Amino acid sequence: MISLLLIIIGGLNWLVVGLFDYDAVSELFGGSDEVGARIVYTLVGVAAIYALALVGKVSRDD
């Protein structure tokens, strides 16, 4: 559930970046080079890798 939530947050952030050229995560933490923003970006990336591992399981269940 946490992984899914992080992927959704990351996806919504990229939607806002694409539509409005506004990075909500970096704005929230004071810049994309700040430690907090880098932690969020890293957690979203790890969640995406975890989701990739689940693709095979979901495909077999169908």
Summary of the structure (lengths in Angstrom):
residues: 62
radius of gyration: 13.6
end to end distance: 20.3
largest distance: 43.6
contacts: 151
relative contact order: 0.16
helix: 84%
strand: 0%
